[in-house]
Amino acid sequence: MNLGAYGQITSVVVSEGGEIALEEYAEGDAETLRNTRSCTKTVAGMLLGIAIERGIVAGVDARIEDLLGEPTPPVVLRDLLTMSSCLDCDDWDDASPGNEELMYPQEDWLGFALGLPLRETTGFSYCTAGVVALGIALERALGEPLSDFARRELFDPLGIERADWQRTPRGETSTAGGLELTSRSLLRLGELYLRDGEGLVPRAWVAESLRPHARIDADTEYGYLWWLKEFAGDRSFFMTGMGGNRVHVFPDRELVAVITTTNFGRRDAHALSDRLLVEEILR
């Protein structure tokens, strides 16, 4: 496979039927931690599902103020999971008051998110600040660092020994992005959802997470922090992050594909990962 034809692809790992069918590294090796960027958001959704099953969080219709223990705008968890809240926040619009680039220089990311203007109508708009608020609220409800909960309830049972979470300026676990995992660890997370949660993530939560809740465009829908789309006629649910980082699951083929890249700042980064997926992996 000529990974160089697709920009700065750093690794590709593919499993079929639970067995690794392809593993190539253009940078580092199987032990190298990869910056997953916004794939982190999908992992946050997994952790919320576990917390709901444990009875720590009432459910997706709980208000975020119930988790934080303080008054907040009228936002329920479902809104944040589907990027459909009333917060005036759109990372794809440079003029949006909630654009993530305006949040990062701030000391208080939660305050930034909850202080945003409110929209009169709601619909899908990609909002990192909302998922940050979701992560901090979940951490507060847990009464422990979200990273510790993730290690104990998700990573350790999967045999994922190394995970490096980013932190907000105030020291909270950041669910904005940047969680570092190895390519094989990312593969295990994809396989987890291919196998209906394997008893770690509730089966019902997996099914609801992968059901369309919002439409992004003519070809793409959105679940609970999962993207839903067909590639070359094969349906896929996937995590995605800046630069074209991906964890794709193709349930009809029992195939999971991990693509890690450093194609940051390239306008065609996601198109390159799409091409690699269709031209090399699926073919």
C-alpha positions as CSV (number, residue, x, y, z in Angstrom):
1,M,0.0,0.0,0.0
2,N,1.4,3.4,-1.0
3,L,0.5,5.5,2.0
4,G,2.5,8.4,0.7
5,A,-0.1,8.9,-2.0
6,Y,-2.5,10.1,0.6
7,G,-0.4,12.8,2.4
8,Q,1.0,12.3,5.9
9,I,-0.8,9.0,6.8
10,T,1.0,7.6,9.8
11,S,-0.7,4.3,10.3
12,V,-3.4,1.9,8.9
13,V,-4.7,-1.0,10.8
14,V,-7.5,-3.2,9.6
15,S,-9.3,-6.2,11.2
16,E,-11.8,-8.6,9.6
17,G,-13.8,-10.9,11.8
18,G,-11.7,-9.9,14.8
19,E,-8.3,-10.8,13.1
20,I,-5.8,-8.2,12.0
21,A,-5.7,-8.3,8.2
22,L,-3.5,-5.3,7.5
23,E,-1.1,-3.3,9.6
24,E,1.2,-0.6,8.2
25,Y,3.1,2.2,9.8
26,A,4.7,5.1,8.0
27,E,5.6,6.8,11.3
28,G,6.4,5.1,14.6
29,D,5.1,1.6,15.3
30,A,2.4,-0.3,17.1
31,E,3.5,1.2,20.4
32,T,3.3,4.8,19.2
33,L,0.5,7.0,20.7
34,R,-1.6,8.7,18.1
35,N,-3.4,12.0,18.6
36,T,-7.0,11.1,17.8
37,R,-8.2,14.7,17.7
38,S,-12.0,14.7,17.8
39,C,-12.3,10.9,17.8
40,T,-12.1,11.7,21.6
41,K,-15.6,12.9,21.5
42,T,-16.9,9.5,20.5
43,V,-15.1,7.9,23.4
44,A,-16.8,10.4,25.7
45,G,-20.1,9.1,24.5
46,M,-19.1,5.6,25.4
47,L,-18.3,6.7,28.9
48,L,-21.7,8.5,29.3
49,G,-23.4,5.3,28.3
50,I,-21.6,3.4,31.0
51,A,-22.4,6.0,33.6
52,I,-26.1,5.9,32.7
53,E,-26.1,2.1,33.1
54,R,-24.4,2.5,36.5
55,G,-27.2,4.9,37.6
56,I,-24.7,7.8,38.0
57,V,-26.5,9.8,35.3
58,A,-30.3,9.6,34.9
59,G,-30.4,9.4,31.1
60,V,-30.0,11.4,28.0
61,D,-32.9,13.7,28.9
62,A,-31.2,14.8,32.0
63,R,-30.3,18.5,32.0
64,I,-26.7,19.4,32.2
65,E,-27.4,21.5,35.3
66,D,-28.5,18.3,37.0
67,L,-24.9,17.0,36.6
68,L,-23.2,20.2,37.4
69,G,-25.3,21.2,40.4
70,E,-25.7,24.8,39.3
71,P,-28.1,26.7,37.0
72,T,-27.3,26.5,33.3
73,P,-29.0,27.2,29.9
74,P,-31.8,24.7,29.1
75,V,-29.6,22.0,27.6
76,V,-30.2,18.3,27.9
77,L,-27.5,15.7,27.3
78,R,-29.2,14.4,24.2
79,D,-28.7,17.8,22.6
80,L,-25.0,17.7,23.2
81,L,-24.7,14.1,22.0
82,T,-26.3,15.0,18.7
83,M,-24.7,18.4,18.2
84,S,-28.2,19.9,18.2
85,S,-28.3,22.1,21.3
86,C,-29.6,25.7,21.6
87,L,-26.1,27.0,22.1
88,D,-25.0,29.3,19.3
89,C,-21.9,27.3,18.4
90,D,-20.6,26.1,15.1
91,D,-17.0,25.2,14.6
92,W,-17.5,25.1,10.8
93,D,-18.4,28.9,10.9
94,D,-15.5,31.2,11.7
95,A,-18.0,33.9,12.7
96,S,-19.8,31.7,15.2
97,P,-19.5,33.0,18.8
98,G,-19.0,29.4,19.9
99,N,-16.3,28.5,17.4
100,E,-13.8,26.3,19.3
101,E,-10.9,28.6,18.4
102,L,-12.4,31.3,20.6
103,M,-12.6,28.8,23.5
104,Y,-9.1,27.5,23.6
105,P,-7.5,30.8,24.8
106,Q,-10.0,31.0,27.7
107,E,-9.2,29.9,31.2
108,D,-12.8,28.5,31.9
109,W,-13.9,26.3,29.0
110,L,-17.1,25.3,30.7
111,G,-18.0,28.9,31.4
112,F,-17.3,29.7,27.7
113,A,-19.7,27.0,26.6
114,L,-22.5,27.8,29.0
115,G,-22.2,31.6,28.5
116,L,-22.9,31.4,24.7
117,P,-25.9,33.1,23.2
118,L,-28.9,30.8,22.6
119,R,-30.4,30.0,19.3
120,E,-34.1,30.3,18.7
121,T,-34.1,27.2,16.4
122,T,-32.0,24.1,16.7
123,G,-30.4,21.7,14.3
124,F,-27.1,20.0,13.7
125,S,-24.1,22.3,14.1
126,Y,-20.7,20.9,15.0
127,C,-19.9,22.2,18.5
128,T,-16.7,21.2,20.4
129,A,-17.6,23.5,23.3
130,G,-20.8,21.5,23.9
131,V,-18.9,18.2,24.2
132,V,-16.5,19.9,26.5
133,A,-19.4,20.9,28.7
134,L,-20.7,17.3,28.5
135,G,-17.4,15.9,29.6
136,I,-16.9,18.3,32.5
137,A,-20.5,17.7,33.7
138,L,-20.0,13.9,33.5
139,E,-16.7,14.2,35.4
140,R,-18.5,16.2,38.1
141,A,-21.3,13.7,38.4
142,L,-18.8,10.9,38.7
143,G,-16.9,12.6,41.5
144,E,-13.6,11.5,40.0
145,P,-11.4,12.4,37.0
146,L,-13.1,11.1,33.8
147,S,-9.8,9.7,32.8
148,D,-9.8,7.5,35.9
149,F,-13.3,6.3,35.1
150,A,-12.3,5.6,31.5
151,R,-9.3,3.5,32.6
152,R,-11.2,1.4,35.1
153,E,-14.5,0.9,33.2
154,L,-13.4,0.8,29.6
155,F,-9.7,0.8,28.8
156,D,-8.4,-1.8,31.4
157,P,-11.1,-4.4,30.4
158,L,-10.1,-4.0,26.8
159,G,-6.4,-4.4,27.5
160,I,-5.7,-0.8,26.6
161,E,-2.7,0.0,28.8
162,R,-1.7,3.5,27.6
163,A,-4.0,6.5,27.2
164,D,-3.0,10.1,27.5
165,W,-5.9,12.6,28.0
166,Q,-5.6,16.3,27.4
167,R,-6.7,18.7,30.1
168,T,-8.5,22.0,30.2
169,P,-6.7,25.0,31.6
170,R,-8.5,24.3,34.9
171,G,-7.3,20.7,35.0
172,E,-10.5,18.9,33.9
173,T,-10.4,16.0,31.5
174,S,-10.9,17.4,28.1
175,T,-13.3,15.7,25.8
176,A,-12.7,18.3,23.0
177,G,-10.0,16.1,21.4
178,G,-6.5,15.0,21.6
179,L,-6.8,11.7,23.5
180,E,-3.7,9.8,22.6
181,L,-4.0,6.0,22.0
182,T,-2.1,3.5,19.9
183,S,-3.6,2.4,16.6
184,R,-4.4,-1.0,17.9
185,S,-6.2,0.5,20.9
186,L,-8.3,2.5,18.5
187,L,-9.0,-0.7,16.6
188,R,-10.2,-2.3,19.9
189,L,-12.7,0.5,20.4
190,G,-14.1,0.0,16.9
191,E,-14.4,-3.7,17.5
192,L,-16.1,-3.0,20.8
193,Y,-19.0,-1.4,18.9
194,L,-18.9,-3.9,16.1
195,R,-19.7,-6.5,18.8
196,D,-22.5,-4.5,20.5
197,G,-20.4,-3.3,23.4
198,E,-19.1,-6.7,24.5
199,G,-20.8,-6.3,27.9
200,L,-18.7,-3.2,28.7
201,V,-20.9,-0.6,27.0
202,P,-24.6,-1.4,27.2
203,R,-26.0,-3.0,24.1
204,A,-29.0,-0.7,24.1
205,W,-26.7,2.3,24.3
206,V,-24.6,1.1,21.4
207,A,-27.8,0.6,19.3
208,E,-29.1,4.1,20.2
209,S,-25.8,5.7,19.6
210,L,-25.6,4.3,16.1
211,R,-29.2,5.3,15.1
212,P,-29.5,8.5,13.1
213,H,-30.5,11.4,15.2
214,A,-29.5,14.3,13.0
215,R,-28.8,14.9,9.3
216,I,-25.6,16.6,8.3
217,D,-25.9,16.5,4.5
218,A,-27.4,14.4,1.8
219,D,-25.0,11.5,2.5
220,T,-24.1,11.8,6.2
221,E,-26.2,11.4,9.4
222,Y,-25.2,11.6,13.0
223,G,-25.8,9.4,16.0
224,Y,-24.6,10.0,19.5
225,L,-21.2,11.4,18.6
226,W,-20.9,8.8,15.8
227,W,-20.9,9.6,12.1
228,L,-23.0,7.5,9.8
229,K,-22.3,7.2,6.1
230,E,-21.9,4.7,3.2
231,F,-18.6,4.3,1.4
232,A,-18.5,2.4,-1.9
233,G,-21.9,1.1,-1.1
234,D,-20.9,-0.3,2.3
235,R,-22.6,1.3,5.4
236,S,-20.2,2.5,8.1
237,F,-20.3,4.2,11.5
238,F,-17.2,6.0,12.4
239,M,-15.2,8.3,14.6
240,T,-13.4,11.1,12.9
241,G,-11.0,13.9,13.8
242,M,-9.0,16.7,12.3
243,G,-6.5,15.7,9.6
244,G,-8.6,12.8,8.6
245,N,-8.0,10.6,11.6
246,R,-10.6,7.8,11.5
247,V,-12.0,4.7,13.1
248,H,-14.4,3.1,10.7
249,V,-16.7,0.1,11.4
250,F,-18.3,-1.7,8.5
251,P,-20.7,-4.1,10.3
252,D,-21.9,-5.9,7.1
253,R,-18.3,-6.9,6.5
254,E,-17.2,-7.3,10.1
255,L,-14.4,-5.0,9.2
256,V,-12.8,-2.2,11.3
257,A,-10.3,0.2,9.8
258,V,-8.1,2.7,11.7
259,I,-6.4,5.5,9.8
260,T,-4.1,7.9,11.7
261,T,-2.7,11.0,10.0
262,T,-0.9,14.2,10.5
263,N,-2.6,15.9,7.5
264,F,-3.4,18.8,9.8
265,G,-4.2,22.1,8.1
266,R,-4.9,20.5,4.7
267,R,-8.3,21.3,3.1
268,D,-8.3,17.9,1.5
269,A,-7.4,15.9,4.6
270,H,-10.7,14.2,5.0
271,A,-10.9,13.6,1.2
272,L,-7.5,11.9,1.4
273,S,-8.7,9.5,4.1
274,D,-11.9,8.8,2.1
275,R,-9.8,7.9,-0.9
276,L,-7.5,5.7,1.1
277,L,-10.5,3.9,2.6
278,V,-12.2,3.3,-0.8
279,E,-9.3,2.8,-3.1
280,E,-7.1,0.7,-0.8
281,I,-8.8,-0.7,2.3
282,L,-12.3,-1.6,1.0
283,R,-11.0,-2.7,-2.4
